[in-house]
Amino acid sequence: MSLTEKEVRYVADLANLKLNPDELERMVADLGEILGHMDRLGEINTDDVAPMAQVLYEADISSTLRADVPRETLGNQAALANAPLSGSGYFKVPLVIERS
């Protein structure tokens, strides 16, 4: 699958990235190769392959999970007790993303 520069610019804008012309050209090629590879993977016949939930070893699905036991929630006051900055019942954090 090939991507257009317009599509790559759109994705870069969603990620708040500013690409110069060289980076844009490289991203068009690199992302096109990645999507082409994914298309090739999609062509592999996996009809006789059993779905896997755990890829590291064969085990019952419940063997690695704790029992789901309902218990009392933490509560707002306890959650904010060690927050460096809070207000109106919420965590306050510094501004991370600025959009122009």
Phi and psi in radians as a Rosetta constraint file:
Dihedral C 1 N 2 CA 2 C 2 CIRCULARHARMONIC -1.935 0.35
Dihedral N 2 CA 2 C 2 N 3 CIRCULARHARMONIC 2.543 0.35
Dihedral C 2 N 3 CA 3 C 3 CIRCULARHARMONIC -1.873 0.35
Dihedral N 3 CA 3 C 3 N 4 CIRCULARHARMONIC 2.679 0.35
Dihedral C 3 N 4 CA 4 C 4 CIRCULARHARMONIC -1.654 0.35
Dihedral N 4 CA 4 C 4 N 5 CIRCULARHARMONIC 2.825 0.35
Dihedral C 4 N 5 CA 5 C 5 CIRCULARHARMONIC -1.064 0.35
Dihedral N 5 CA 5 C 5 N 6 CIRCULARHARMONIC -0.621 0.35
Dihedral C 5 N 6 CA 6 C 6 CIRCULARHARMONIC -1.072 0.35
Dihedral N 6 CA 6 C 6 N 7 CIRCULARHARMONIC -0.740 0.35
Dihedral C 6 N 7 CA 7 C 7 CIRCULARHARMONIC -1.158 0.35
Dihedral N 7 CA 7 C 7 N 8 CIRCULARHARMONIC -0.711 0.35
Dihedral C 7 N 8 CA 8 C 8 CIRCULARHARMONIC -1.176 0.35
Dihedral N 8 CA 8 C 8 N 9 CIRCULARHARMONIC -0.696 0.35
Dihedral C 8 N 9 CA 9 C 9 CIRCULARHARMONIC -1.076 0.35
Dihedral N 9 CA 9 C 9 N 10 CIRCULARHARMONIC -0.693 0.35
Dihedral C 9 N 10 CA 10 C 10 CIRCULARHARMONIC -1.098 0.35
Dihedral N 10 CA 10 C 10 N 11 CIRCULARHARMONIC -0.813 0.35
Dihedral C 10 N 11 CA 11 C 11 CIRCULARHARMONIC -1.129 0.35
Dihedral N 11 CA 11 C 11 N 12 CIRCULARHARMONIC -0.724 0.35
Dihedral C 11 N 12 CA 12 C 12 CIRCULARHARMONIC -1.081 0.35
Dihedral N 12 CA 12 C 12 N 13 CIRCULARHARMONIC -0.686 0.35
Dihedral C 12 N 13 CA 13 C 13 CIRCULARHARMONIC -1.133 0.35
Dihedral N 13 CA 13 C 13 N 14 CIRCULARHARMONIC -0.698 0.35
Dihedral C 13 N 14 CA 14 C 14 CIRCULARHARMONIC -1.070 0.35
Dihedral N 14 CA 14 C 14 N 15 CIRCULARHARMONIC -0.608 0.35
Dihedral C 14 N 15 CA 15 C 15 CIRCULARHARMONIC -1.535 0.35
Dihedral N 15 CA 15 C 15 N 16 CIRCULARHARMONIC 0.066 0.35
Dihedral C 15 N 16 CA 16 C 16 CIRCULARHARMONIC 1.011 0.35
Dihedral N 16 CA 16 C 16 N 17 CIRCULARHARMONIC 0.748 0.35
Dihedral C 16 N 17 CA 17 C 17 CIRCULARHARMONIC -1.875 0.35
Dihedral N 17 CA 17 C 17 N 18 CIRCULARHARMONIC 2.435 0.35
Dihedral C 17 N 18 CA 18 C 18 CIRCULARHARMONIC -1.843 0.35
Dihedral N 18 CA 18 C 18 N 19 CIRCULARHARMONIC 1.964 0.35
Dihedral C 18 N 19 CA 19 C 19 CIRCULARHARMONIC -1.816 0.35
Dihedral N 19 CA 19 C 19 N 20 CIRCULARHARMONIC 2.306 0.35
Dihedral C 19 N 20 CA 20 C 20 CIRCULARHARMONIC -1.393 0.35
Dihedral N 20 CA 20 C 20 N 21 CIRCULARHARMONIC 2.958 0.35
Dihedral C 20 N 21 CA 21 C 21 CIRCULARHARMONIC -0.983 0.35
Dihedral N 21 CA 21 C 21 N 22 CIRCULARHARMONIC -0.652 0.35
Dihedral C 21 N 22 CA 22 C 22 CIRCULARHARMONIC -1.163 0.35
Dihedral N 22 CA 22 C 22 N 23 CIRCULARHARMONIC -0.759 0.35
Dihedral C 22 N 23 CA 23 C 23 CIRCULARHARMONIC -1.145 0.35
Dihedral N 23 CA 23 C 23 N 24 CIRCULARHARMONIC -0.694 0.35
Dihedral C 23 N 24 CA 24 C 24 CIRCULARHARMONIC -1.057 0.35
Dihedral N 24 CA 24 C 24 N 25 CIRCULARHARMONIC -0.800 0.35
Dihedral C 24 N 25 CA 25 C 25 CIRCULARHARMONIC -1.082 0.35
Dihedral N 25 CA 25 C 25 N 26 CIRCULARHARMONIC -0.747 0.35
Dihedral C 25 N 26 CA 26 C 26 CIRCULARHARMONIC -1.152 0.35
Dihedral N 26 CA 26 C 26 N 27 CIRCULARHARMONIC -0.695 0.35
Dihedral C 26 N 27 CA 27 C 27 CIRCULARHARMONIC -1.168 0.35
Dihedral N 27 CA 27 C 27 N 28 CIRCULARHARMONIC -0.659 0.35
Dihedral C 27 N 28 CA 28 C 28 CIRCULARHARMONIC -1.017 0.35
Dihedral N 28 CA 28 C 28 N 29 CIRCULARHARMONIC -0.809 0.35
Dihedral C 28 N 29 CA 29 C 29 CIRCULARHARMONIC -1.199 0.35
Dihedral N 29 CA 29 C 29 N 30 CIRCULARHARMONIC -0.846 0.35
Dihedral C 29 N 30 CA 30 C 30 CIRCULARHARMONIC -1.118 0.35
Dihedral N 30 CA 30 C 30 N 31 CIRCULARHARMONIC -0.823 0.35
Dihedral C 30 N 31 CA 31 C 31 CIRCULARHARMONIC -1.169 0.35
Dihedral N 31 CA 31 C 31 N 32 CIRCULARHARMONIC -0.602 0.35
Dihedral C 31 N 32 CA 32 C 32 CIRCULARHARMONIC -1.093 0.35
Dihedral N 32 CA 32 C 32 N 33 CIRCULARHARMONIC -0.724 0.35
Dihedral C 32 N 33 CA 33 C 33 CIRCULARHARMONIC -1.127 0.35
Dihedral N 33 CA 33 C 33 N 34 CIRCULARHARMONIC -0.727 0.35
Dihedral C 33 N 34 CA 34 C 34 CIRCULARHARMONIC -1.087 0.35
Dihedral N 34 CA 34 C 34 N 35 CIRCULARHARMONIC -0.816 0.35
Dihedral C 34 N 35 CA 35 C 35 CIRCULARHARMONIC -1.149 0.35
Dihedral N 35 CA 35 C 35 N 36 CIRCULARHARMONIC -0.605 0.35
Dihedral C 35 N 36 CA 36 C 36 CIRCULARHARMONIC -1.116 0.35
Dihedral N 36 CA 36 C 36 N 37 CIRCULARHARMONIC -0.712 0.35
Dihedral C 36 N 37 CA 37 C 37 CIRCULARHARMONIC -1.109 0.35
Dihedral N 37 CA 37 C 37 N 38 CIRCULARHARMONIC -0.722 0.35
Dihedral C 37 N 38 CA 38 C 38 CIRCULARHARMONIC -1.112 0.35
Dihedral N 38 CA 38 C 38 N 39 CIRCULARHARMONIC -0.663 0.35
Dihedral C 38 N 39 CA 39 C 39 CIRCULARHARMONIC -1.077 0.35
Dihedral N 39 CA 39 C 39 N 40 CIRCULARHARMONIC -0.728 0.35
Dihedral C 39 N 40 CA 40 C 40 CIRCULARHARMONIC -1.128 0.35
Dihedral N 40 CA 40 C 40 N 41 CIRCULARHARMONIC -0.688 0.35
Dihedral C 40 N 41 CA 41 C 41 CIRCULARHARMONIC -1.106 0.35
Dihedral N 41 CA 41 C 41 N 42 CIRCULARHARMONIC -0.618 0.35
Dihedral C 41 N 42 CA 42 C 42 CIRCULARHARMONIC -1.171 0.35
Dihedral N 42 CA 42 C 42 N 43 CIRCULARHARMONIC -0.328 0.35
Dihedral C 42 N 43 CA 43 C 43 CIRCULARHARMONIC -1.458 0.35
Dihedral N 43 CA 43 C 43 N 44 CIRCULARHARMONIC -0.198 0.35
Dihedral C 43 N 44 CA 44 C 44 CIRCULARHARMONIC -1.229 0.35
Dihedral N 44 CA 44 C 44 N 45 CIRCULARHARMONIC 2.320 0.35
Dihedral C 44 N 45 CA 45 C 45 CIRCULARHARMONIC -1.378 0.35
Dihedral N 45 CA 45 C 45 N 46 CIRCULARHARMONIC 1.989 0.35
Dihedral C 45 N 46 CA 46 C 46 CIRCULARHARMONIC -2.010 0.35
Dihedral N 46 CA 46 C 46 N 47 CIRCULARHARMONIC 0.391 0.35
Dihedral C 46 N 47 CA 47 C 47 CIRCULARHARMONIC -1.047 0.35
Dihedral N 47 CA 47 C 47 N 48 CIRCULARHARMONIC -0.635 0.35
Dihedral C 47 N 48 CA 48 C 48 CIRCULARHARMONIC -1.669 0.35
Dihedral N 48 CA 48 C 48 N 49 CIRCULARHARMONIC 0.206 0.35
Dihedral C 48 N 49 CA 49 C 49 CIRCULARHARMONIC -1.775 0.35
Dihedral N 49 CA 49 C 49 N 50 CIRCULARHARMONIC 2.162 0.35
Dihedral C 49 N 50 CA 50 C 50 CIRCULARHARMONIC -1.258 0.35
Dihedral N 50 CA 50 C 50 N 51 CIRCULARHARMONIC 2.445 0.35
Dihedral C 50 N 51 CA 51 C 51 CIRCULARHARMONIC -1.068 0.35
Dihedral N 51 CA 51 C 51 N 52 CIRCULARHARMONIC 2.541 0.35
Dihedral C 51 N 52 CA 52 C 52 CIRCULARHARMONIC -2.072 0.35
Dihedral N 52 CA 52 C 52 N 53 CIRCULARHARMONIC 2.346 0.35
Dihedral C 52 N 53 CA 53 C 53 CIRCULARHARMONIC -1.757 0.35
Dihedral N 53 CA 53 C 53 N 54 CIRCULARHARMONIC -0.497 0.35
Dihedral C 53 N 54 CA 54 C 54 CIRCULARHARMONIC -2.252 0.35
Dihedral N 54 CA 54 C 54 N 55 CIRCULARHARMONIC 2.007 0.35
Dihedral C 54 N 55 CA 55 C 55 CIRCULARHARMONIC -1.565 0.35
Dihedral N 55 CA 55 C 55 N 56 CIRCULARHARMONIC -0.213 0.35
Dihedral C 55 N 56 CA 56 C 56 CIRCULARHARMONIC -1.432 0.35
Dihedral N 56 CA 56 C 56 N 57 CIRCULARHARMONIC -0.625 0.35
Dihedral C 56 N 57 CA 57 C 57 CIRCULARHARMONIC -2.796 0.35
Dihedral N 57 CA 57 C 57 N 58 CIRCULARHARMONIC 2.788 0.35
Dihedral C 57 N 58 CA 58 C 58 CIRCULARHARMONIC -1.418 0.35
Dihedral N 58 CA 58 C 58 N 59 CIRCULARHARMONIC 2.130 0.35
Dihedral C 58 N 59 CA 59 C 59 CIRCULARHARMONIC -2.737 0.35
Dihedral N 59 CA 59 C 59 N 60 CIRCULARHARMONIC 2.719 0.35
Dihedral C 59 N 60 CA 60 C 60 CIRCULARHARMONIC -1.101 0.35
Dihedral N 60 CA 60 C 60 N 61 CIRCULARHARMONIC 2.485 0.35
Dihedral C 60 N 61 CA 61 C 61 CIRCULARHARMONIC -1.047 0.35
Dihedral N 61 CA 61 C 61 N 62 CIRCULARHARMONIC -0.513 0.35
Dihedral C 61 N 62 CA 62 C 62 CIRCULARHARMONIC -1.468 0.35
Dihedral N 62 CA 62 C 62 N 63 CIRCULARHARMONIC -0.115 0.35
Dihedral C 62 N 63 CA 63 C 63 CIRCULARHARMONIC -1.251 0.35
Dihedral N 63 CA 63 C 63 N 64 CIRCULARHARMONIC -0.372 0.35
Dihedral C 63 N 64 CA 64 C 64 CIRCULARHARMONIC -1.854 0.35
Dihedral N 64 CA 64 C 64 N 65 CIRCULARHARMONIC 0.048 0.35
Dihedral C 64 N 65 CA 65 C 65 CIRCULARHARMONIC -2.008 0.35
Dihedral N 65 CA 65 C 65 N 66 CIRCULARHARMONIC 2.531 0.35
Dihedral C 65 N 66 CA 66 C 66 CIRCULARHARMONIC -1.380 0.35
Dihedral N 66 CA 66 C 66 N 67 CIRCULARHARMONIC 2.832 0.35
Dihedral C 66 N 67 CA 67 C 67 CIRCULARHARMONIC -1.137 0.35
Dihedral N 67 CA 67 C 67 N 68 CIRCULARHARMONIC 2.472 0.35
Dihedral C 67 N 68 CA 68 C 68 CIRCULARHARMONIC -1.516 0.35
Dihedral N 68 CA 68 C 68 N 69 CIRCULARHARMONIC 1.700 0.35
Dihedral C 68 N 69 CA 69 C 69 CIRCULARHARMONIC -1.971 0.35
Dihedral N 69 CA 69 C 69 N 70 CIRCULARHARMONIC 2.130 0.35
Dihedral C 69 N 70 CA 70 C 70 CIRCULARHARMONIC -1.134 0.35
Dihedral N 70 CA 70 C 70 N 71 CIRCULARHARMONIC 2.453 0.35
Dihedral C 70 N 71 CA 71 C 71 CIRCULARHARMONIC -2.597 0.35
Dihedral N 71 CA 71 C 71 N 72 CIRCULARHARMONIC 2.964 0.35
Dihedral C 71 N 72 CA 72 C 72 CIRCULARHARMONIC -1.125 0.35
Dihedral N 72 CA 72 C 72 N 73 CIRCULARHARMONIC 2.487 0.35
Dihedral C 72 N 73 CA 73 C 73 CIRCULARHARMONIC -1.278 0.35
Dihedral N 73 CA 73 C 73 N 74 CIRCULARHARMONIC 2.874 0.35
Dihedral C 73 N 74 CA 74 C 74 CIRCULARHARMONIC -1.145 0.35
Dihedral N 74 CA 74 C 74 N 75 CIRCULARHARMONIC -0.734 0.35
Dihedral C 74 N 75 CA 75 C 75 CIRCULARHARMONIC 1.628 0.35
Dihedral N 75 CA 75 C 75 N 76 CIRCULARHARMONIC 2.579 0.35
Dihedral C 75 N 76 CA 76 C 76 CIRCULARHARMONIC -1.103 0.35
Dihedral N 76 CA 76 C 76 N 77 CIRCULARHARMONIC -0.803 0.35
Dihedral C 76 N 77 CA 77 C 77 CIRCULARHARMONIC -1.110 0.35
Dihedral N 77 CA 77 C 77 N 78 CIRCULARHARMONIC -0.748 0.35
Dihedral C 77 N 78 CA 78 C 78 CIRCULARHARMONIC -1.190 0.35
Dihedral N 78 CA 78 C 78 N 79 CIRCULARHARMONIC -0.657 0.35
Dihedral C 78 N 79 CA 79 C 79 CIRCULARHARMONIC -1.123 0.35
Dihedral N 79 CA 79 C 79 N 80 CIRCULARHARMONIC -0.635 0.35
Dihedral C 79 N 80 CA 80 C 80 CIRCULARHARMONIC -1.567 0.35
Dihedral N 80 CA 80 C 80 N 81 CIRCULARHARMONIC -0.046 0.35
Dihedral C 80 N 81 CA 81 C 81 CIRCULARHARMONIC -0.998 0.35
Dihedral N 81 CA 81 C 81 N 82 CIRCULARHARMONIC -0.683 0.35
Dihedral C 81 N 82 CA 82 C 82 CIRCULARHARMONIC -1.844 0.35
Dihedral N 82 CA 82 C 82 N 83 CIRCULARHARMONIC 0.202 0.35
Dihedral C 82 N 83 CA 83 C 83 CIRCULARHARMONIC -1.200 0.35
Dihedral N 83 CA 83 C 83 N 84 CIRCULARHARMONIC 2.356 0.35
Dihedral C 83 N 84 CA 84 C 84 CIRCULARHARMONIC -1.107 0.35
Dihedral N 84 CA 84 C 84 N 85 CIRCULARHARMONIC -0.535 0.35
Dihedral C 84 N 85 CA 85 C 85 CIRCULARHARMONIC -2.616 0.35
Dihedral N 85 CA 85 C 85 N 86 CIRCULARHARMONIC 2.247 0.35
Dihedral C 85 N 86 CA 86 C 86 CIRCULARHARMONIC -2.515 0.35
Dihedral N 86 CA 86 C 86 N 87 CIRCULARHARMONIC 2.863 0.35
Dihedral C 86 N 87 CA 87 C 87 CIRCULARHARMONIC -2.983 0.35
Dihedral N 87 CA 87 C 87 N 88 CIRCULARHARMONIC 2.499 0.35
Dihedral C 87 N 88 CA 88 C 88 CIRCULARHARMONIC 0.954 0.35
Dihedral N 88 CA 88 C 88 N 89 CIRCULARHARMONIC 0.534 0.35
Dihedral C 88 N 89 CA 89 C 89 CIRCULARHARMONIC 1.426 0.35
Dihedral N 89 CA 89 C 89 N 90 CIRCULARHARMONIC 0.279 0.35
Dihedral C 89 N 90 CA 90 C 90 CIRCULARHARMONIC -2.290 0.35
Dihedral N 90 CA 90 C 90 N 91 CIRCULARHARMONIC 2.756 0.35
Dihedral C 90 N 91 CA 91 C 91 CIRCULARHARMONIC -1.251 0.35
Dihedral N 91 CA 91 C 91 N 92 CIRCULARHARMONIC 2.411 0.35
Dihedral C 91 N 92 CA 92 C 92 CIRCULARHARMONIC -1.861 0.35
Dihedral N 92 CA 92 C 92 N 93 CIRCULARHARMONIC 2.296 0.35
Dihedral C 92 N 93 CA 93 C 93 CIRCULARHARMONIC -2.275 0.35
Dihedral N 93 CA 93 C 93 N 94 CIRCULARHARMONIC 2.703 0.35
Dihedral C 93 N 94 CA 94 C 94 CIRCULARHARMONIC -1.184 0.35
Dihedral N 94 CA 94 C 94 N 95 CIRCULARHARMONIC 2.681 0.35
Dihedral C 94 N 95 CA 95 C 95 CIRCULARHARMONIC -1.086 0.35
Dihedral N 95 CA 95 C 95 N 96 CIRCULARHARMONIC 2.235 0.35
Dihedral C 95 N 96 CA 96 C 96 CIRCULARHARMONIC -1.857 0.35
Dihedral N 96 CA 96 C 96 N 97 CIRCULARHARMONIC -0.712 0.35
Dihedral C 96 N 97 CA 97 C 97 CIRCULARHARMONIC -2.065 0.35
Dihedral N 97 CA 97 C 97 N 98 CIRCULARHARMONIC 2.241 0.35
Dihedral C 97 N 98 CA 98 C 98 CIRCULARHARMONIC -2.003 0.35
Dihedral N 98 CA 98 C 98 N 99 CIRCULARHARMONIC 2.286 0.35
Dihedral C 98 N 99 CA 99 C 99 CIRCULARHARMONIC -1.885 0.35
Dihedral N 99 CA 99 C 99 N 100 CIRCULARHARMONIC 2.400 0.35
